[in-house]
């Protein structure tokens, strides 16, 4: 930090504002869009304080009504990418909010292609949206990126190793992880990208169980990444939680179990706690949490505003920002 001394005018202080320490980000998780079985798609954004337990509260609304969305975040902004937008057709819209102040979303720009079931990951600068499926349910290996602090359209980053949708994500400050999903069948593949560069993904290893629509959103301490729940699309839904060590490569290990079998929960985390919120088996509004540095089963955190699933989550304090 600069050694500022003497008497400063306000204008001089603002000119040198970059030298002053910023206050720590609030430990807020946001859950956006989704729906309950048989209900219309939703544009609601809900929030919780990750460091406590308790029920979600209303944050504001997205401009689009959707499910199968993706989300990325810095410590300041969250960006939601439309999935099945205003009905069943995949959209290319991106909306953003300022995490520290509740309110409705603002238009950010457009993705390079209209897809549903994108997987998001990010560091403090860039957000990546990976994979997805188009309106004909043709899966893609597209990876887009945005600069979170500035609005505008997404840019092509590279390609995943698989043509895949319905996966799950995690990240460290350097690596973005895409795991699981559906290619021509349910897959257990895990792959990674280097967020600060552009280029194609590299194989990381395999999850313990092949499945689709595990936690939609990042659960990451920066060291570990976790993927919770999902559907084997044959043997049924799972309560499985896997974890990986992001800086290395290799297969996932068993972490523990969710409170119940669930598909499509919202995911979000701080560097210590991971949240899995909502989901469907019998539709639920339960928010669960784990302590990422340890292993073990999930614990009850509180409730969402409704029995929602297949939206996306993010936070101001995830492991990609550490």
C-alpha positions in Angstrom: 0.0 0.0 0.0 1.4 3.5 -0.8 2.6 5.6 2.0 0.3 8.6 1.6 1.1 11.4 4.0 0.1 15.0 4.6 -3.1 16.8 3.7 -4.9 15.5 0.7 -7.8 17.1 -1.3 -10.7 14.9 -2.2 -9.8 15.1 -5.8 -6.3 14.0 -5.2 -7.5 11.1 -3.1 -9.8 9.9 -5.9 -6.9 10.1 -8.4 -5.0 7.7 -6.1 -7.9 5.5 -5.1 -6.3 2.4 -6.6 -3.6 2.6 -3.9 -6.0 2.2 -1.0 -7.1 -1.2 0.3 -10.6 -2.2 -0.7 -13.0 -3.6 2.0 -13.4 -7.4 1.9 -16.2 -8.7 -0.3 -19.4 -9.7 1.4 -19.9 -13.5 1.7 -23.0 -13.4 -0.5 -24.2 -16.2 -2.7 -26.8 -15.6 -5.4 -29.1 -18.1 -7.0 -30.8 -17.0 -10.3 -33.7 -18.2 -12.5 -34.9 -21.8 -12.6 -38.3 -23.3 -12.0 -40.2 -26.0 -10.0 -41.8 -28.9 -11.8 -44.9 -27.9 -13.7 -44.3 -24.2 -12.9 -43.3 -21.4 -15.3 -39.7 -20.4 -15.6 -38.5 -17.8 -13.2 -36.5 -14.6 -13.3 -36.0 -14.3 -9.5 -32.5 -13.8 -8.0 -32.2 -15.0 -4.3 -29.4 -14.3 -1.9 -27.9 -15.9 1.3 -25.0 -15.0 3.5 -22.7 -18.0 3.2 -21.0 -17.5 6.5 -24.2 -17.9 8.5 -27.2 -20.2 8.1 -30.7 -19.2 7.3 -33.3 -18.8 4.6 -32.8 -17.1 1.2 -34.2 -13.6 0.7 -35.2 -11.8 -2.5 -32.4 -9.9 -4.3 -34.1 -8.7 -7.5 -35.0 -9.9 -10.9 -33.2 -10.9 -14.1 -34.4 -9.4 -17.4 -35.0 -12.8 -18.8 -37.2 -15.6 -17.5 -35.3 -18.9 -17.8 -33.9 -22.1 -16.5 -30.8 -24.1 -17.5 -28.8 -20.9 -17.1 -25.1 -20.3 -16.3 -23.4 -17.9 -13.9 -19.9 -16.4 -13.3 -18.8 -13.8 -10.7 -16.0 -11.6 -9.4 -16.1 -10.1 -5.9 -18.2 -7.2 -7.3 -20.3 -8.5 -10.2 -22.4 -11.6 -11.0 -23.2 -12.3 -14.6 -26.0 -14.7 -15.6 -26.2 -16.3 -19.0 -29.6 -17.2 -20.3 -30.5 -20.8 -20.9 -34.0 -21.7 -22.0 -35.1 -18.1 -22.2 -38.7 -17.0 -21.9 -39.9 -20.4 -22.8 -38.1 -23.3 -24.3 -35.7 -21.7 -26.8 -32.1 -21.2 -25.7 -31.1 -17.5 -25.5 -27.9 -15.6 -25.9 -28.6 -12.8 -23.3 -26.3 -12.1 -20.4 -27.4 -10.0 -17.4 -25.4 -8.6 -14.5 -25.9 -7.4 -11.0 -23.7 -5.7 -8.4 -23.5 -8.3 -5.7 -23.2 -5.9 -2.7 -26.4 -4.0 -3.6 -29.8 -5.8 -4.2 -31.7 -4.8 -7.2 -32.8 -5.9 -10.7 -30.3 -7.0 -13.4 -28.9 -4.9 -16.3 -28.1 -6.1 -19.8 -24.4 -7.2 -20.1 -24.2 -8.3 -23.8 -24.6 -11.5 -25.8 -23.0 -14.9 -25.9 -21.4 -16.0 -29.2 -24.1 -18.7 -29.6 -27.5 -19.4 -28.1 -27.2 -22.4 -25.8 -28.8 -23.8 -22.7 -27.1 -25.7 -19.9 -23.8 -23.8 -20.1 -21.3 -24.3 -17.2 -19.7 -21.2 -15.7 -16.4 -20.6 -14.0 -14.3 -17.5 -13.3 -11.4 -15.8 -11.6 -11.4 -12.2 -10.5 -11.2 -10.9 -14.1 -12.6 -13.3 -16.6 -15.8 -15.5 -16.7 -16.0 -18.6 -18.9 -19.2 -20.3 -20.2 -18.6 -23.8 -21.3 -20.5 -26.3 -23.5 -24.3 -26.4 -23.8 -27.0 -27.5 -26.2 -28.9 -25.6 -29.0 -32.6 -25.4 -29.8 -32.3 -28.8 -31.6 -30.7 -30.3 -28.5 -27.4 -30.6 -30.4 -24.6 -30.4 -27.9 -21.6 -28.1 -28.3 -18.0 -27.8 -27.1 -18.0 -24.0 -27.3 -16.2 -22.0 -24.6 -17.0 -18.2 -24.4 -15.3 -15.7 -22.2 -16.1 -12.2 -20.9 -14.3 -9.6 -18.9 -16.6 -9.3 -15.9 -15.8 -5.7 -15.1 -16.8 -4.4 -18.5 -20.0 -4.9 -20.4 -20.0 -6.3 -23.9 -20.5 -9.4 -26.0 -18.6 -12.6 -25.3 -15.5 -13.8 -27.2 -14.6 -17.3 -28.3 -12.1 -18.8 -25.9 -11.6 -22.3 -27.4 -13.2 -25.7 -27.2 -13.8 -28.4 -24.6 -12.5 -31.9 -25.3 -16.1 -33.1 -25.5 -19.3 -32.0 -27.1 -21.3 -31.8 -23.9 -24.2 -30.2 -22.0 -25.6 -30.4 -18.5 -22.3 -30.4 -16.8 -20.9 -28.9 -13.6 -18.1 -26.4 -12.9 -15.4 -25.4 -10.5 -12.3 -23.1 -10.5 -9.2 -21.8 -8.9 -7.7 -18.4 -9.7 -5.8 -20.1 -12.6 -7.9 -23.0 -13.7 -11.5 -23.5 -14.9 -13.0 -27.0 -14.5 -15.8 -28.6 -16.5 -17.0 -31.9 -15.2 -19.7 -34.5 -16.0 -22.6 -33.9 -18.4 -24.1 -35.6 -21.4 -22.2 -36.2 -24.7 -23.7 -39.1 -26.6 -24.3 -40.7 -23.2 -23.8 -39.6 -19.6 -20.1 -39.0 -18.9 -17.8 -38.8 -15.9 -15.1 -36.8 -17.8 -13.4 -33.8 -16.0 -11.4 -31.3 -18.1 -9.7 -28.0 -17.4 -8.7 -24.7 -19.0 -6.3 -22.0 -18.0 -8.6 -19.0 -17.5 -6.0 -16.2 -18.2 -5.2 -17.6 -21.6 -7.3 -18.8 -24.5 -7.2 -22.3 -26.0 -8.7 -25.7 -25.8 -9.4 -27.8 -22.7 -7.2 -30.6 -21.5 -8.3 -33.9 -19.9 -8.1 -33.8 -16.0 -9.5 -37.2 -15.0 -12.8 -38.8 -14.1 -15.5 -38.4 -11.6 -16.6 -41.2 -9.3 -19.9 -41.6 -11.1 -21.1 -40.5 -14.5 -24.0 -38.1 -14.3 -25.7 -34.9 -15.6 -26.9 -31.7 -13.9 -24.9 -31.9 -10.7 -24.5 -28.5 -8.9 -25.0 -25.7 -11.4 -22.5 -23.1 -10.1 -19.0 -23.2 -8.6 -18.2 -25.0 -5.3 -14.5 -24.3 -4.8 -12.1 -23.3 -2.1 -9.4 -22.4 -4.7 -7.7 -25.7 -3.7 -10.6 -28.1 -4.0 -13.5 -28.3 -6.3 -16.7 -30.2 -5.5 -19.6 -31.6 -7.6 -22.8 -32.5 -5.8 -25.9 -34.5 -6.8 -27.0 -35.2 -10.3 -28.8 -37.8 -12.4 -27.3 -41.0 -14.0 -30.1 -40.8 -16.6 -30.7 -44.5 -16.2 -30.2 -45.5 -12.6 -31.7 -42.3 -11.2 -30.7 -39.3 -9.1 -27.8 -39.3 -6.7 -26.7 -37.7 -3.4 -23.1 -38.2 -4.3 -20.5 -35.4 -3.6 -17.1 -35.7 -5.4 -14.0 -33.6 -4.9 -10.8 -32.9 -6.8 -7.6 -31.0 -6.1 -7.7 -28.4 -8.8 -3.9 -27.7 -9.1 -3.2 -31.3 -10.0 -4.8 -33.8 -12.4 -6.4 -37.1 -11.6 -9.6 -38.8 -10.7 -12.2 -37.4 -8.2 -12.6 -38.9 -4.8 -15.7 -39.4 -2.7 -16.4 -36.5 -0.3 -19.7 -37.6 1.3 -23.4 -37.3 0.6 -26.1 -34.7 0.3 -29.1 -34.9 2.6 -31.2 -36.4 -0.2 -30.8 -37.5 -3.8 -31.2 -34.5 -6.0 -30.7 -33.3 -9.5 -30.0 -29.7 -10.7 -29.3 -27.9 -7.4 -27.8 -24.4 -7.5 -24.2 -24.3 -6.4 -22.2 -21.5 -4.8 -19.4 -21.3 -2.3 -16.9 -19.3 -0.2 -13.4 -20.6 0.2 -14.5 -22.6 3.2 -18.2 -23.5 2.6 -20.0 -25.0 -0.4 -23.7 -24.7 -0.9 -26.1 -26.9 -2.8 -29.5 -25.3 -3.0 -32.8 -26.7 -4.2 -33.1 -29.3 -6.9 -35.5 -32.0 -8.0 -36.3 -35.5 -7.1 -39.3 -34.6 -5.1 -38.8 -30.9 -5.7 -37.1 -29.3 -2.7 -36.2 -25.8 -1.4 -33.6 -27.1 1.0 -30.2 -25.4 1.0 -27.4 -27.7 2.2 -23.7 -26.9 3.0 -20.4 -28.7 3.3 -17.0 -27.6 4.7 -14.8 -27.9 1.6 -11.5 -28.5 3.4 -12.8 -31.6 5.1 -14.9 -34.6 3.9 -18.3 -35.6 5.2 -22.0 -35.3 4.6 -23.9 -32.1 4.0 -25.8 -30.2 6.7 -29.0 -28.2 6.5 -28.4 -24.5 5.9 -32.0 -23.1 5.4 -34.5 -22.8 2.6 -34.9 -21.2 -0.8 -38.0 -19.0 -1.5 -39.5 -21.9 -3.6 -38.8 -25.5 -4.7 -36.6 -24.4 -7.6 -34.0 -26.2 -9.6 -32.0 -25.9 -12.9 -31.0 -22.3 -12.3 -27.5 -21.2 -11.5 -25.5 -19.9 -8.6 -22.4 -17.8 -7.9 -20.8 -15.8 -5.1 -18.6 -12.8 -4.3 -16.1 -15.0 -2.4 -15.6 -18.3 -4.3 -12.2 -20.0 -4.7 -11.4 -18.5 -8.1 -10.9 -15.1 -6.3 -8.5 -16.2 -3.6 
